[in-house]
Amino acid sequence: MKRIAIIILAAVLCVGILVSCADEDAPDGMHRVSLENEPFILYVPKAWTDNSDSGISGAYFSPLDKITVSARYDALEDSDVTLEEYVDVCIEGYTLSLEEYNTESMENTVLCGEDAVRLEYSFVERDVKFVSLQMITKSDDNMILLSFYCPDEVYENYIEQFEEIIDVFVIRPLPESEGDDVSDKKTPDGMKIASSDDLEYRLYVPKSWVCSSESGKSQAYFDGEGRPNVTVTSHSPDNEMTAEEYFEACEEEFEDRLEGYELIGEEERKVDGKPAVSYTYNLTADGTVFRIMQTVVTRDGLVYSVTYTAPEESFDAHLEDVEDILDAFDFR
């Protein structure tokens, strides 16, 4: 059971989307762990595990010890917001959301030729002190955050690796959203296919969402604030499990390891006529609260999770689309 929980934990630890890929331009000893449609490219040492399947560009060295790195961006509604004003808002949010928050240091610096702020802060989570180092910069009308954090007791062991990650970080113009529009005879009106042909199910999503049916992964996102996304994963447990047993196997690890984890509710439903349960919970990443609805369904000994992730404030705005996605989900 614990092994299952660890697998799930790695998938959601760093909660945007599309797949990361091998990059011939990656620096020696590094690999790319950023999503395709981001205004940056994130490289990490090969010893780190790519975690971009979770919907955020990032990687972890040890998911259970919370040694992680991630990058994200905020599209500014007001382009006149200065870097200093944005950092002040971040610190205000961290102070409110993190236990025993303390700014350890803050200085002006440069990231990829852009003016940046280097912010180091500490906080306490479940009686463990953590340290985070953030590089924050403004590029065009986007604020870009490169974040590293780990327990204080091992911080000095990993800071050199993070400095290497900073050195090879790339800022670029925001790529235009790309995707395809594939359908079959069973595709509901107004929807398209977001899963590849060789899978045992079809994931249909609204045409307003971005996806690639040939990516090899079942994923789609809405190209808007916070990049709400849906992804499908499957797992083959050693012993046949119900949806309830599967989630229970993960719950204890979620509570111990995920920052700000809180189960909001659960709801029984049907997915392609099969019993399923939707579990909704919150977690925190880089001071932002994300809400996740993980719908678990079993079939032929396999467990499937259809997972919807969005910033808490925009979760409800796309919930109707997600209900349509779950209604249209089809085992072949």
C-alpha positions in Angstrom: 0.0 0.0 0.0 2.8 2.4 0.9 4.5 1.9 -2.5 1.2 2.9 -4.2 1.0 6.1 -2.1 4.6 7.0 -2.9 3.8 6.7 -6.6 0.8 8.9 -6.3 2.7 11.4 -4.1 5.4 11.8 -6.8 2.7 12.5 -9.3 1.0 15.3 -7.4 3.8 16.8 -5.3 4.4 19.8 -7.5 1.1 20.6 -9.0 -0.4 24.4 -16.4 0.4 21.0 -19.1 1.7 19.1 -22.1 4.6 16.8 -21.9 8.2 17.6 -21.3 10.6 16.0 -23.8 14.2 15.2 -24.4 16.1 18.3 -25.5 19.3 18.1 -27.6 20.2 21.5 -26.3 20.2 20.4 -22.7 23.5 21.3 -20.9 25.8 18.3 -20.1 24.5 16.3 -17.2 21.2 18.0 -17.3 17.7 17.2 -18.7 14.7 19.4 -19.4 11.7 19.2 -17.0 9.6 22.1 -18.2 6.3 22.1 -20.1 6.1 23.0 -23.7 4.1 26.2 -23.5 6.0 28.2 -20.9 8.0 31.4 -21.2 11.1 29.6 -19.9 13.0 26.3 -20.1 14.0 24.5 -16.9 16.9 22.1 -16.8 17.9 20.1 -13.8 20.7 17.5 -13.1 19.9 14.0 -14.5 19.7 12.6 -10.9 16.6 14.6 -10.4 13.2 13.1 -11.4 11.0 15.0 -13.9 7.7 15.8 -12.3 6.1 17.9 -15.1 3.3 15.3 -15.5 1.8 16.9 -12.4 1.0 20.0 -14.4 3.8 22.3 -13.3 7.3 22.5 -14.6 9.5 20.9 -12.0 11.5 18.0 -10.6 12.3 16.4 -7.3 15.4 14.8 -5.8 13.5 13.2 -3.0 9.7 13.5 -3.0 9.3 12.1 0.6 11.8 14.6 2.0 10.4 17.4 -0.1 13.6 18.4 -2.0 12.0 20.0 -5.0 12.5 22.6 -7.7 9.8 24.2 -9.8 9.2 27.1 -12.2 6.0 28.9 -13.0 4.8 32.2 -14.3 2.0 34.7 -13.6 0.5 36.7 -16.5 0.1 40.2 -15.2 -3.3 41.9 -15.7 -1.6 45.2 -15.0 1.7 45.5 -16.9 2.7 48.5 -14.8 3.2 46.3 -11.7 6.9 46.4 -10.8 9.1 43.6 -9.7 9.4 45.0 -6.3 5.6 45.4 -5.9 5.1 41.8 -7.0 7.7 40.5 -4.5 6.0 42.4 -1.7 2.7 40.7 -2.6 4.4 37.3 -2.6 5.9 37.9 0.8 2.5 39.1 2.2 0.9 35.8 0.9 3.7 33.6 2.3 3.4 35.4 5.7 -0.4 34.6 5.8 -0.2 31.0 4.5 3.1 29.6 5.9 3.7 28.8 9.6 6.5 30.8 11.2 7.4 32.5 7.9 10.6 34.5 8.0 12.6 36.3 5.3 16.1 35.2 5.7 17.6 37.4 2.9 16.5 39.4 -0.1 18.7 41.0 -2.7 18.6 42.4 -6.2 20.3 40.3 -8.8 20.1 39.2 -12.5 18.4 36.1 -14.0 19.0 35.5 -17.7 19.9 39.1 -18.2 16.7 40.4 -16.5 16.6 42.3 -13.3 15.6 39.8 -10.6 15.1 39.4 -6.8 16.7 36.6 -4.9 14.5 35.8 -2.0 15.4 33.2 0.7 12.9 32.4 3.4 12.1 29.8 6.0 8.9 28.3 7.4 7.7 25.4 9.5 5.6 22.6 8.4 4.6 19.7 10.7 7.3 20.8 13.1 10.0 20.6 10.4 11.8 23.8 9.3 12.1 24.3 5.6 14.2 26.8 3.6 13.1 28.1 0.2 15.2 30.0 -2.3 13.3 31.9 -5.1 14.5 33.8 -8.1 11.8 36.2 -9.3 12.0 38.3 -12.4 9.7 40.2 -14.8 9.8 39.4 -18.5 7.4 41.1 -20.9 4.1 41.0 -19.0 4.9 37.9 -17.1 6.4 37.3 -13.6 8.6 34.2 -13.6 9.4 32.4 -10.4 12.1 29.7 -10.1 11.8 28.0 -6.7 13.8 25.5 -4.7 13.0 24.2 -1.3 14.0 21.5 1.1 14.4 20.8 4.9 16.7 23.3 6.6 19.0 20.5 7.9 20.0 19.4 4.4 19.8 22.8 2.6 23.6 23.3 2.4 23.9 19.8 0.8 21.7 20.9 -2.2 22.2 24.6 -2.6 25.1 24.1 -5.0 22.9 22.0 -7.3 20.3 24.7 -7.3 22.9 27.3 -8.2 23.7 25.1 -11.3 20.0 25.1 -12.1 19.9 28.9 -12.0 22.9 29.2 -14.2 21.3 27.2 -17.1 17.7 28.5 -16.7 16.4 30.0 -20.0 13.8 32.8 -20.4 12.1 33.0 -23.8 9.0 34.6 -25.4 5.8 32.9 -24.4 5.1 30.3 -27.1 1.7 30.3 -28.8 -0.6 27.5 -27.6 -0.5 24.5 -29.9 -2.7 21.4 -30.1 -4.7 19.3 -32.4 -8.4 18.7 -33.1 -9.0 14.9 -33.5 -12.3 13.2 -33.3 -14.0 9.8 -33.9 -17.6 8.6 -34.5 -18.3 8.6 -30.7 -16.9 12.1 -30.0 -19.6 14.3 -28.3 -20.5 17.5 -30.0 -18.1 20.3 -29.1 -15.4 18.0 -27.9 -12.2 16.3 -29.2 -9.8 13.5 -28.3 -7.0 14.1 -25.8 -5.7 10.5 -25.6 -3.6 8.4 -28.0 -5.0 5.7 -30.2 -3.2 2.8 -28.5 -4.9 3.3 -25.1 -7.8 1.3 -23.7 -9.9 4.4 -23.2 -10.8 7.7 -24.8 -10.4 11.0 -23.0 -12.6 13.6 -24.6 -12.2 17.3 -23.7 -14.0 20.5 -24.9 -12.6 22.0 -28.1 -11.7 25.2 -26.1 -9.0 23.1 -24.2 -5.5 22.5 -25.6 -4.3 19.0 -26.1 -2.2 16.7 -28.3 -3.7 13.3 -29.1 -0.4 12.0 -30.3 1.7 13.2 -27.2 1.5 9.7 -25.7 0.0 11.1 -22.6 -3.7 11.8 -21.8 -3.6 15.5 -20.8 -5.4 18.7 -21.7 -5.4 22.2 -20.3 -7.4 25.4 -20.5 -5.2 28.3 -21.7 -6.0 30.8 -19.1 -5.0 32.1 -15.6 -3.3 29.3 -13.6 -3.7 26.9 -16.6 -6.3 24.5 -15.2 -5.7 21.0 -16.5 -6.9 17.4 -16.6 -4.8 14.3 -16.8 -5.4 10.6 -16.8 -3.1 8.0 -15.1 -3.4 4.3 -14.5 -1.9 1.9 -12.0 -1.8 -1.8 -11.6 -1.8 -2.7 -7.9 -0.5 -6.0 -6.6 -4.0 -6.9 -5.4 -7.3 -5.9 -6.8 -8.6 -2.7 -5.0 -11.7 -0.6 -4.9 -11.5 3.1 -5.6 -12.0 3.8 -1.9 -9.1 1.4 -0.9 -6.8 3.0 -3.5 -7.3 6.5 -2.2 -7.1 5.4 1.4 -3.7 3.9 0.6 -2.6 7.4 -0.4 -4.3 9.5 2.2 -1.8 9.1 5.0 1.2 10.0 2.8 -0.7 13.0 1.5 -1.3 14.3 5.0 2.4 13.7 6.0 4.1 15.0 2.8 2.0 17.5 0.9 2.1 21.1 2.0 -1.3 22.3 3.0 -3.0 19.0 2.2 -6.7 19.1 3.1 -9.5 16.8 2.0 -12.5 18.9 1.0 -15.0 16.2 0.2 -15.8 13.1 -1.8 -18.6 12.2 -4.1 -19.7 8.9 -5.6 -20.4 8.9 -9.3 -20.4 6.7 -12.5 -17.6 6.8 -15.1 -18.6 5.0 -18.3 -21.2 3.2 -16.2 -18.7 2.0 -13.6 -18.7 3.0 -9.9 -16.2 5.8 -9.2 -15.4 8.3 -6.4 -14.3 11.9 -6.9 -12.0 13.1 -4.1 -11.5 16.9 -3.8 -8.5 18.3 -1.8 -6.3 21.3 -1.5 -2.5 21.6 -1.4 -0.1 24.5 -1.5 2.8 25.1 -3.9 5.0 28.2 -3.9 2.5 29.9 -1.7 -0.4 29.2 -4.1 -3.3 27.1 -3.0 -4.3 24.5 -5.7 -7.6 22.5 -5.6 -7.5 19.0 -7.1 -10.4 16.7 -7.9 -9.1 13.2 -8.4 -11.8 10.8 -9.8 -10.9 7.1 -9.2 -12.4 4.3 -11.1 -11.4 0.6 -11.4 -11.6 -1.7 -14.4 -10.2 -5.2 -15.0 -7.8 -5.0 -12.0 -6.5 -1.5 -13.0 -7.0 1.7 -11.2 -7.6 4.9 -13.2 -7.4 8.5 -11.9 -8.9 11.3 -13.9 -7.4 14.3 -12.1 -8.4 18.0 -12.5 -6.0 20.6 -11.1 -6.5 24.4 -10.8 -5.7 27.3 -8.6 -8.3 27.4 -5.8 -9.8 30.7 -7.0 -10.4 29.4 -10.6 -11.4 25.8 -9.8 -15.2 26.4 -10.0 -14.9 28.3 -13.3 -14.0 25.1 -15.2 -15.9 22.5 -13.1 -18.7 22.3 -15.7 -16.2 21.4 -18.4 -14.7 18.7 -16.1 -18.1 17.2 -15.4 -18.5 17.0 -19.2 -15.1 15.3 -19.5 -16.0 12.7 -16.9 -19.4 12.1 -18.5 -17.8 11.5 -21.9 -14.9 9.3 -20.6 -15.1 6.0 -22.5 -13.5 2.6 -22.0 -12.9 1.0 -25.4 
